[in-house]
Amino acid sequence: MNFQHLKYFLTVAEELNITRAAERLYISQQSLSNHIGNLERELDVKLFTRSPKLSLTYAGGLMVDTATQILDLYSQYLTKVGDINKQYMGALRVGISHTCGLALLPDILPRFRTEFPQVEFSLYEGNSTQLESELSHGRTDLIICFQPIILEGVATVPLTEQRLMMVVPKTFTRYLFGEETERVRQQYAQGADIRAFEQLPFVLIKRGNRTRSIVDQYFSRYYFKPQLILETENTVTTLAMAQAGIGVTICPELFLRAIPASTTESVGVDLFPLTDPSTYGRLVAGYREGRELSHFGQRFIELAQELLQR
């Protein structure tokens, strides 16, 4: 058994499809099947059933947990050795939401790669629940997300405080306030009255997202029922809808970095903060307690702090 066998096995276990797994690994299906067959013969156990479709056996399910732990321990060892030798070799596995990654990584990654050219960087994108699951199973070294983190045993490092922003198509603002538009814009730049927008269409992130939970609680507190015309998994989509004049959306201030560029068809947007204390959130980096974070993992967090404190 070797680490390559374990990596190949876990990829097949994730995909449960030899074709897709082989494509991810950039090897032939036959070669991948041979690796899995060799591992099964070495262990003298079947890891997968092949009919009617590929699925894990009981032994295969146990092997997923075992292989994950082995590779995670090996990764930790390489990281510690790299730190000891000041070579900073190893891997950094970061979990982050798609929109947060879009807002942060284009600025952080070039600096990180310049400082640590020998560190392999990998990225997992998902919602908060998925990120916590990846961290708990040792498949990521650190995650970046908004508090609260439900998973126990996670140490956190604060990155920034964020307020929620209403993103309102400018045509909507003019429609609502007419000749008073500029005065209201100046007033709402300090804090919007959500009740003024009750008759407008809204485009929001789907329920289950932590930002959406905060928004829904805020709506409930102010007895506000939005005219919801679209829900989506992707905050960038909601921002594009606002930019196109389709609906109002609400998102953390940080995510405005990901707002699509204006086009000739764009109507433009007004940005109005929500000032209720419940709409403020803390963005943190989280990693497992009792596990030493590598020097380059710590440096990644520092780079995020530097960017967000500009």
C-alpha positions as CSV (number, residue, x, y, z in Angstrom):
1,M,0.0,0.0,0.0
2,N,1.3,3.5,-0.8
3,F,0.0,7.1,-0.5
4,Q,-0.9,7.1,-4.3
5,H,-3.1,4.1,-3.8
6,L,-4.9,5.8,-1.0
7,K,-5.4,9.1,-2.9
8,Y,-6.7,7.2,-5.9
9,F,-9.1,5.2,-3.7
10,L,-10.5,8.3,-2.1
11,T,-11.1,10.0,-5.4
12,V,-13.1,6.9,-6.6
13,A,-14.9,6.9,-3.3
14,E,-15.9,10.5,-3.8
15,E,-17.0,10.2,-7.4
16,L,-18.3,6.6,-7.3
17,N,-17.6,6.7,-11.0
18,I,-14.4,5.4,-12.6
19,T,-14.6,7.7,-15.6
20,R,-15.0,10.9,-13.6
21,A,-12.4,9.8,-11.1
22,A,-9.9,9.0,-13.8
23,E,-10.5,12.4,-15.4
24,R,-9.9,14.2,-12.1
25,L,-6.6,12.2,-11.7
26,Y,-5.5,12.6,-15.3
27,I,-4.9,8.9,-15.7
28,S,-6.6,6.3,-17.8
29,Q,-9.7,4.4,-16.6
30,Q,-7.8,1.1,-17.0
31,S,-4.8,2.4,-14.9
32,L,-7.1,3.6,-12.2
33,S,-9.0,0.3,-12.1
34,N,-5.7,-1.5,-11.8
35,H,-4.7,0.6,-8.8
36,I,-8.0,-0.1,-7.0
37,G,-7.7,-3.9,-7.9
38,N,-4.1,-4.0,-6.5
39,L,-5.2,-2.3,-3.3
40,E,-8.1,-4.8,-2.9
41,R,-5.8,-7.7,-3.5
42,E,-3.2,-6.4,-1.0
43,L,-5.9,-5.9,1.7
44,D,-7.7,-9.1,0.7
45,V,-11.1,-7.4,0.8
46,K,-13.5,-5.9,-1.7
47,L,-13.7,-2.1,-1.3
48,F,-16.4,-1.5,-4.0
49,T,-19.4,-3.4,-5.4
50,R,-19.5,-2.9,-9.2
51,S,-23.1,-3.8,-9.9
52,P,-25.6,-2.5,-10.6
53,K,-23.5,0.7,-10.0
54,L,-20.3,1.5,-8.2
55,S,-20.7,1.7,-4.4
56,L,-18.7,1.3,-1.3
57,T,-18.8,-1.9,0.6
58,Y,-18.7,-1.9,4.4
59,A,-15.0,-2.4,4.3
60,G,-14.7,0.4,1.7
61,G,-16.5,2.8,4.0
62,L,-14.1,2.0,6.8
63,M,-11.2,2.5,4.4
64,V,-12.5,6.0,3.5
65,D,-12.1,7.1,7.2
66,T,-8.7,5.3,7.6
67,A,-7.2,6.6,4.3
68,T,-8.3,10.1,5.2
69,Q,-6.6,9.9,8.6
70,I,-3.4,8.4,7.1
71,L,-3.1,11.1,4.4
72,D,-3.9,13.8,6.9
73,L,-1.3,12.6,9.3
74,Y,1.2,12.4,6.5
75,S,0.4,15.9,5.4
76,Q,0.9,17.2,9.0
77,Y,4.2,15.4,9.1
78,L,5.4,17.0,5.9
79,T,4.3,20.4,7.1
80,K,6.2,20.1,10.4
81,V,9.4,18.9,8.6
82,G,9.1,21.7,6.2
83,D,8.8,24.2,9.0
84,I,11.7,22.7,10.9
85,N,14.0,22.8,7.8
86,K,12.7,26.3,6.9
87,Q,11.9,24.9,3.4
88,Y,8.2,25.5,3.8
89,M,7.3,22.5,1.7
90,G,4.0,20.8,2.1
91,A,0.3,21.5,1.3
92,L,-2.2,24.0,2.5
93,R,-5.9,23.0,2.0
94,V,-8.3,25.9,2.4
95,G,-12.1,25.8,2.6
96,I,-14.0,28.9,1.6
97,S,-17.3,29.9,0.1
98,H,-17.4,30.7,-3.7
99,T,-18.2,34.3,-3.2
100,C,-15.8,34.9,-0.3
101,G,-13.1,33.2,-2.4
102,L,-13.8,35.4,-5.3
103,A,-13.5,38.5,-3.1
104,L,-10.3,37.5,-1.3
105,L,-8.2,35.0,-3.2
106,P,-7.2,37.1,-6.3
107,D,-5.4,39.4,-3.9
108,I,-4.1,36.9,-1.4
109,L,-2.9,34.0,-3.6
110,P,-0.3,35.8,-5.7
111,R,1.5,37.0,-2.5
112,F,1.2,33.6,-0.9
113,R,2.6,31.8,-3.9
114,T,5.5,34.3,-4.1
115,E,6.4,33.7,-0.5
116,F,5.8,29.9,-0.6
117,P,6.5,28.7,-4.1
118,Q,7.0,25.1,-2.9
119,V,3.7,24.8,-1.0
120,E,0.9,23.0,-2.8
121,F,-2.3,25.1,-2.4
122,S,-5.7,23.4,-2.8
123,L,-9.1,24.9,-2.5
124,Y,-12.5,23.5,-1.4
125,E,-15.6,25.7,-2.0
126,G,-18.9,25.1,-0.2
127,N,-21.4,26.6,2.2
128,S,-20.7,26.9,5.9
129,T,-22.0,23.4,6.8
130,Q,-19.9,21.8,4.0
131,L,-16.8,23.7,5.1
132,E,-17.2,22.5,8.7
133,S,-17.6,18.9,7.5
134,E,-14.4,19.1,5.5
135,L,-12.5,20.5,8.5
136,S,-13.9,17.9,10.9
137,H,-12.8,15.1,8.5
138,G,-9.3,16.5,8.1
139,R,-9.8,17.3,4.4
140,T,-9.0,21.0,4.9
141,D,-6.4,22.6,7.2
142,L,-8.4,25.8,7.7
143,I,-11.7,27.4,6.7
144,I,-12.7,31.0,6.2
145,C,-16.4,31.7,7.0
146,F,-18.7,33.8,9.1
147,Q,-19.4,33.0,12.7
148,P,-21.0,31.1,14.4
149,I,-19.1,28.0,13.7
150,I,-21.2,25.1,14.9
151,L,-18.5,22.5,14.9
152,E,-16.9,22.0,18.3
153,G,-13.2,22.1,18.9
154,V,-12.4,24.8,16.4
155,A,-10.0,27.7,17.1
156,T,-10.8,30.9,15.3
157,V,-8.8,34.0,14.3
158,P,-10.9,37.1,13.6
159,L,-10.4,38.6,10.1
160,T,-12.9,41.4,9.9
161,E,-16.3,42.7,11.1
162,Q,-18.8,42.9,8.2
163,R,-22.2,44.6,7.9
164,L,-25.0,43.6,5.6
165,M,-25.6,45.8,2.6
166,M,-28.7,46.4,0.5
167,V,-27.9,46.4,-3.2
168,V,-30.7,48.3,-4.9
169,P,-30.9,49.0,-8.7
170,K,-30.7,52.7,-9.2
171,T,-33.9,52.6,-11.2
172,F,-35.7,51.3,-8.2
173,T,-34.4,54.1,-6.0
174,R,-35.6,56.7,-8.5
175,Y,-39.0,55.0,-8.9
176,L,-39.5,55.0,-5.1
177,F,-38.3,58.5,-4.2
178,G,-38.6,60.6,-7.4
179,E,-37.3,64.2,-6.8
180,E,-36.2,63.1,-3.3
181,T,-33.8,60.5,-4.7
182,E,-30.5,62.3,-4.0
183,R,-31.5,63.3,-0.5
184,V,-32.6,59.8,0.3
185,R,-29.4,58.3,-1.2
186,Q,-27.3,60.5,1.2
187,Q,-29.5,59.6,4.1
188,Y,-29.6,55.9,3.4
189,A,-25.8,55.8,2.9
190,Q,-25.7,56.0,6.7
191,G,-28.4,53.3,7.1
192,A,-31.4,52.2,5.1
193,D,-35.0,51.9,6.3
194,I,-35.9,48.4,5.0
195,R,-39.6,49.2,5.2
196,A,-39.4,51.7,2.3
197,F,-38.6,48.8,-0.1
198,E,-41.4,46.5,0.8
199,Q,-43.1,46.7,-2.6
200,L,-39.9,46.0,-4.6
201,P,-38.9,42.6,-6.0
202,F,-36.0,40.8,-4.1
203,V,-33.4,38.3,-5.2
204,L,-31.9,36.4,-2.3
205,I,-29.5,33.5,-1.5
206,K,-31.3,30.3,-0.7
207,R,-32.4,29.3,2.8
208,G,-29.8,27.2,4.6
209,N,-27.1,29.8,4.0
210,R,-26.0,31.6,7.2
211,T,-26.3,35.0,5.6
212,R,-29.8,34.2,4.6
213,S,-30.6,33.1,8.1
214,I,-29.4,36.5,9.5
215,V,-31.4,38.3,6.8
216,D,-34.6,36.3,7.6
217,Q,-34.3,37.1,11.3
218,Y,-33.8,40.7,10.4
219,F,-36.9,40.7,8.3
220,S,-38.9,39.1,11.1
221,R,-37.7,41.6,13.6
222,Y,-39.0,44.5,11.4
223,Y,-42.2,42.6,10.3
224,F,-40.9,42.9,6.7
225,K,-42.1,40.4,4.1
226,P,-40.1,40.8,0.9
227,Q,-41.6,40.3,-2.6
228,L,-39.2,37.4,-3.3
229,I,-38.9,36.6,-7.1
230,L,-35.8,34.4,-7.1
231,E,-33.6,32.4,-4.8
232,T,-30.2,31.1,-5.8
233,E,-27.2,29.2,-4.4
234,N,-24.8,31.8,-5.6
235,T,-24.4,35.4,-4.2
236,V,-22.7,36.5,-7.4
237,T,-25.9,35.7,-9.3
238,T,-28.0,37.9,-6.9
239,L,-25.5,40.7,-7.4
240,A,-25.8,40.3,-11.2
241,M,-29.5,40.4,-10.9
242,A,-29.4,43.7,-9.0
243,Q,-26.9,45.1,-11.5
244,A,-29.3,44.2,-14.3
245,G,-32.2,46.0,-12.5
246,I,-34.1,42.8,-11.8
247,G,-34.3,42.9,-8.0
248,V,-32.9,44.1,-4.7
249,T,-30.5,41.8,-2.9
250,I,-28.7,41.8,0.5
251,C,-25.2,40.5,1.2
252,P,-22.1,41.1,3.4
253,E,-20.1,44.2,2.5
254,L,-17.1,42.0,1.6
255,F,-19.0,40.3,-1.2
256,L,-19.4,43.6,-3.0
257,R,-15.8,43.0,-4.3
258,A,-17.4,40.2,-6.4
259,I,-20.1,42.4,-8.0
260,P,-20.0,41.9,-11.8
261,A,-18.6,44.8,-13.8
262,S,-21.0,47.3,-15.3
263,T,-22.1,46.8,-18.9
264,T,-24.0,48.9,-21.3
265,E,-27.1,47.0,-20.2
266,S,-26.5,47.5,-16.5
267,V,-28.6,50.0,-14.6
268,G,-26.1,50.4,-11.7
269,V,-26.8,50.0,-8.0
270,D,-27.1,51.9,-4.8
271,L,-25.4,50.5,-1.8
272,F,-27.3,51.0,1.5
273,P,-26.0,49.5,4.8
274,L,-28.3,47.9,7.4
275,T,-27.4,49.2,10.8
276,D,-29.2,46.9,13.1
277,P,-26.6,45.2,15.4
278,S,-28.0,41.8,14.4
279,T,-26.8,42.3,10.8
280,Y,-23.2,42.6,11.7
281,G,-21.1,39.5,11.2
282,R,-17.6,38.4,12.0
283,L,-15.5,36.7,9.3
284,V,-13.0,34.3,10.8
285,A,-10.4,31.8,9.9
286,G,-11.0,28.5,11.7
287,Y,-8.8,25.4,12.3
288,R,-8.9,22.4,14.6
289,E,-7.9,22.9,18.2
290,G,-4.9,20.7,19.2
291,R,-3.6,20.7,15.7
292,E,-0.6,22.9,15.0
293,L,-1.1,25.1,12.0
294,S,1.9,25.4,9.7
295,H,3.9,28.5,9.4
296,F,2.5,29.1,5.9
297,G,-1.0,28.4,7.1
298,Q,-0.5,31.2,9.7
299,R,0.9,33.4,7.0
300,F,-2.2,32.8,4.8
301,I,-4.3,34.1,7.7
302,E,-2.1,37.1,8.1
303,L,-2.4,38.0,4.4
304,A,-6.2,37.8,4.7
305,Q,-6.1,40.1,7.7
306,E,-3.8,42.6,5.9
307,L,-6.1,42.7,2.9
308,L,-9.3,43.1,5.0
309,Q,-7.8,45.9,7.2
310,R,-6.9,48.2,4.3
